[in-house]
Amino acid sequence: MPLYSYHCKDCDKDVELLIRASDTPVCPSCGGPRLDRLLSRTAPEGQSKSLIKSARAQAAREGHFSNYSRSERPR
């Protein structure tokens, strides 16, 4: 299932929803059905590795290692 970005006309919030293309989305905040699908942007290819590295470093500082393999965990 694809991840789509929507803007709710009722509560004026932007949300991302994982739904089938055949389903009708509803806003998780207010339950309203009036959602406009937004154009989603992808991450630039050159920055993805540095974003992952910085996110993993922050997780390590906070003590979260669940997304690491055993070889990547500190000893």
PyMOL commands that place a pseudoatom at each C-alpha (Angstrom):
pseudoatom trace, name=CA, resn=MET, resi=1, chain=A, elem=C, hetatm=0, pos=[0.000, 0.000, 0.000]
pseudoatom trace, name=CA, resn=PRO, resi=2, chain=A, elem=C, hetatm=0, pos=[1.322, 3.445, -0.856]
pseudoatom trace, name=CA, resn=LEU, resi=3, chain=A, elem=C, hetatm=0, pos=[1.770, 6.322, 1.558]
pseudoatom trace, name=CA, resn=TYR, resi=4, chain=A, elem=C, hetatm=0, pos=[-0.185, 9.429, 0.527]
pseudoatom trace, name=CA, resn=SER, resi=5, chain=A, elem=C, hetatm=0, pos=[-0.116, 12.975, 1.902]
pseudoatom trace, name=CA, resn=TYR, resi=6, chain=A, elem=C, hetatm=0, pos=[-3.432, 14.747, 2.426]
pseudoatom trace, name=CA, resn=HIS, resi=7, chain=A, elem=C, hetatm=0, pos=[-4.689, 18.139, 3.590]
pseudoatom trace, name=CA, resn=CYS, resi=8, chain=A, elem=C, hetatm=0, pos=[-7.933, 18.152, 5.596]
pseudoatom trace, name=CA, resn=LYS, resi=9, chain=A, elem=C, hetatm=0, pos=[-10.302, 20.956, 4.633]
pseudoatom trace, name=CA, resn=ASP, resi=10, chain=A, elem=C, hetatm=0, pos=[-12.241, 20.599, 7.903]
pseudoatom trace, name=CA, resn=CYS, resi=11, chain=A, elem=C, hetatm=0, pos=[-9.442, 20.912, 10.494]
pseudoatom trace, name=CA, resn=ASP, resi=12, chain=A, elem=C, hetatm=0, pos=[-6.721, 22.426, 8.235]
pseudoatom trace, name=CA, resn=LYS, resi=13, chain=A, elem=C, hetatm=0, pos=[-4.104, 19.742, 9.059]
pseudoatom trace, name=CA, resn=ASP, resi=14, chain=A, elem=C, hetatm=0, pos=[-1.701, 17.857, 6.806]
pseudoatom trace, name=CA, resn=VAL, resi=15, chain=A, elem=C, hetatm=0, pos=[-1.531, 14.082, 7.332]
pseudoatom trace, name=CA, resn=GLU, resi=16, chain=A, elem=C, hetatm=0, pos=[0.145, 11.062, 5.745]
pseudoatom trace, name=CA, resn=LEU, resi=17, chain=A, elem=C, hetatm=0, pos=[-1.997, 7.948, 5.360]
pseudoatom trace, name=CA, resn=LEU, resi=18, chain=A, elem=C, hetatm=0, pos=[-1.130, 4.426, 4.301]
pseudoatom trace, name=CA, resn=ILE, resi=19, chain=A, elem=C, hetatm=0, pos=[-4.180, 3.401, 2.276]
pseudoatom trace, name=CA, resn=ARG, resi=20, chain=A, elem=C, hetatm=0, pos=[-5.210, 1.523, -0.833]
pseudoatom trace, name=CA, resn=ALA, resi=21, chain=A, elem=C, hetatm=0, pos=[-5.977, 3.639, -3.876]
pseudoatom trace, name=CA, resn=SER, resi=22, chain=A, elem=C, hetatm=0, pos=[-9.523, 2.224, -3.925]
pseudoatom trace, name=CA, resn=ASP, resi=23, chain=A, elem=C, hetatm=0, pos=[-10.267, 3.262, -0.290]
pseudoatom trace, name=CA, resn=THR, resi=24, chain=A, elem=C, hetatm=0, pos=[-11.764, 6.623, 0.680]
pseudoatom trace, name=CA, resn=PRO, resi=25, chain=A, elem=C, hetatm=0, pos=[-9.514, 8.311, 3.264]
pseudoatom trace, name=CA, resn=VAL, resi=26, chain=A, elem=C, hetatm=0, pos=[-10.777, 10.075, 6.390]
pseudoatom trace, name=CA, resn=CYS, resi=27, chain=A, elem=C, hetatm=0, pos=[-8.862, 12.518, 8.571]
pseudoatom trace, name=CA, resn=PRO, resi=28, chain=A, elem=C, hetatm=0, pos=[-7.417, 10.829, 11.681]
pseudoatom trace, name=CA, resn=SER, resi=29, chain=A, elem=C, hetatm=0, pos=[-7.677, 14.109, 13.644]
pseudoatom trace, name=CA, resn=CYS, resi=30, chain=A, elem=C, hetatm=0, pos=[-11.298, 15.109, 13.068]
pseudoatom trace, name=CA, resn=GLY, resi=31, chain=A, elem=C, hetatm=0, pos=[-12.788, 12.174, 11.136]
pseudoatom trace, name=CA, resn=GLY, resi=32, chain=A, elem=C, hetatm=0, pos=[-13.735, 14.431, 8.229]
pseudoatom trace, name=CA, resn=PRO, resi=33, chain=A, elem=C, hetatm=0, pos=[-13.913, 12.973, 4.720]
pseudoatom trace, name=CA, resn=ARG, resi=34, chain=A, elem=C, hetatm=0, pos=[-12.918, 16.192, 2.896]
pseudoatom trace, name=CA, resn=LEU, resi=35, chain=A, elem=C, hetatm=0, pos=[-9.254, 15.496, 2.140]
pseudoatom trace, name=CA, resn=ASP, resi=36, chain=A, elem=C, hetatm=0, pos=[-7.200, 16.845, -0.758]
pseudoatom trace, name=CA, resn=ARG, resi=37, chain=A, elem=C, hetatm=0, pos=[-4.351, 14.631, -1.883]
pseudoatom trace, name=CA, resn=LEU, resi=38, chain=A, elem=C, hetatm=0, pos=[-1.061, 16.533, -1.902]
pseudoatom trace, name=CA, resn=LEU, resi=39, chain=A, elem=C, hetatm=0, pos=[1.897, 16.090, -4.170]
pseudoatom trace, name=CA, resn=SER, resi=40, chain=A, elem=C, hetatm=0, pos=[4.475, 14.063, -2.221]
pseudoatom trace, name=CA, resn=ARG, resi=41, chain=A, elem=C, hetatm=0, pos=[8.180, 14.756, -2.523]
pseudoatom trace, name=CA, resn=THR, resi=42, chain=A, elem=C, hetatm=0, pos=[10.885, 12.156, -2.260]
pseudoatom trace, name=CA, resn=ALA, resi=43, chain=A, elem=C, hetatm=0, pos=[14.115, 12.654, -0.341]
pseudoatom trace, name=CA, resn=PRO, resi=44, chain=A, elem=C, hetatm=0, pos=[17.041, 13.759, -2.495]
pseudoatom trace, name=CA, resn=GLU, resi=45, chain=A, elem=C, hetatm=0, pos=[19.241, 10.761, -3.243]
pseudoatom trace, name=CA, resn=GLY, resi=46, chain=A, elem=C, hetatm=0, pos=[22.457, 12.342, -2.009]
pseudoatom trace, name=CA, resn=GLN, resi=47, chain=A, elem=C, hetatm=0, pos=[21.082, 13.201, 1.437]
pseudoatom trace, name=CA, resn=SER, resi=48, chain=A, elem=C, hetatm=0, pos=[19.418, 9.912, 2.360]
pseudoatom trace, name=CA, resn=LYS, resi=49, chain=A, elem=C, hetatm=0, pos=[22.559, 8.217, 3.706]
pseudoatom trace, name=CA, resn=SER, resi=50, chain=A, elem=C, hetatm=0, pos=[23.499, 11.200, 5.875]
pseudoatom trace, name=CA, resn=LEU, resi=51, chain=A, elem=C, hetatm=0, pos=[19.937, 11.434, 7.247]
pseudoatom trace, name=CA, resn=ILE, resi=52, chain=A, elem=C, hetatm=0, pos=[19.982, 7.759, 8.206]
pseudoatom trace, name=CA, resn=LYS, resi=53, chain=A, elem=C, hetatm=0, pos=[23.418, 8.118, 9.801]
pseudoatom trace, name=CA, resn=SER, resi=54, chain=A, elem=C, hetatm=0, pos=[22.350, 11.131, 11.895]
pseudoatom trace, name=CA, resn=ALA, resi=55, chain=A, elem=C, hetatm=0, pos=[19.093, 9.429, 12.948]
pseudoatom trace, name=CA, resn=ARG, resi=56, chain=A, elem=C, hetatm=0, pos=[20.997, 6.325, 14.049]
pseudoatom trace, name=CA, resn=ALA, resi=57, chain=A, elem=C, hetatm=0, pos=[23.498, 8.456, 15.973]
pseudoatom trace, name=CA, resn=GLN, resi=58, chain=A, elem=C, hetatm=0, pos=[20.649, 10.207, 17.797]
pseudoatom trace, name=CA, resn=ALA, resi=59, chain=A, elem=C, hetatm=0, pos=[18.996, 6.855, 18.568]
pseudoatom trace, name=CA, resn=ALA, resi=60, chain=A, elem=C, hetatm=0, pos=[22.302, 5.562, 19.946]
pseudoatom trace, name=CA, resn=ARG, resi=61, chain=A, elem=C, hetatm=0, pos=[22.671, 8.625, 22.181]
pseudoatom trace, name=CA, resn=GLU, resi=62, chain=A, elem=C, hetatm=0, pos=[19.165, 8.017, 23.506]
pseudoatom trace, name=CA, resn=GLY, resi=63, chain=A, elem=C, hetatm=0, pos=[19.806, 4.299, 24.045]
pseudoatom trace, name=CA, resn=HIS, resi=64, chain=A, elem=C, hetatm=0, pos=[17.535, 2.937, 21.297]
pseudoatom trace, name=CA, resn=PHE, resi=65, chain=A, elem=C, hetatm=0, pos=[19.227, 0.095, 19.449]
pseudoatom trace, name=CA, resn=SER, resi=66, chain=A, elem=C, hetatm=0, pos=[16.235, -1.879, 18.167]
pseudoatom trace, name=CA, resn=ASN, resi=67, chain=A, elem=C, hetatm=0, pos=[16.840, -0.783, 14.555]
pseudoatom trace, name=CA, resn=TYR, resi=68, chain=A, elem=C, hetatm=0, pos=[20.476, -1.945, 14.602]
pseudoatom trace, name=CA, resn=SER, resi=69, chain=A, elem=C, hetatm=0, pos=[21.828, -5.369, 13.735]
pseudoatom trace, name=CA, resn=ARG, resi=70, chain=A, elem=C, hetatm=0, pos=[23.918, -7.117, 16.421]
pseudoatom trace, name=CA, resn=SER, resi=71, chain=A, elem=C, hetatm=0, pos=[27.152, -6.191, 14.635]
pseudoatom trace, name=CA, resn=GLU, resi=72, chain=A, elem=C, hetatm=0, pos=[26.221, -2.477, 14.663]
pseudoatom trace, name=CA, resn=ARG, resi=73, chain=A, elem=C, hetatm=0, pos=[25.370, -2.311, 18.364]
pseudoatom trace, name=CA, resn=PRO, resi=74, chain=A, elem=C, hetatm=0, pos=[27.980, -0.930, 20.771]
pseudoatom trace, name=CA, resn=ARG, resi=75, chain=A, elem=C, hetatm=0, pos=[29.686, -3.445, 23.003]
for i in range(1, 75): cmd.bond("trace and resi %d" % i, "trace and resi %d" % (i + 1))
show_as sticks, trace
zoom trace
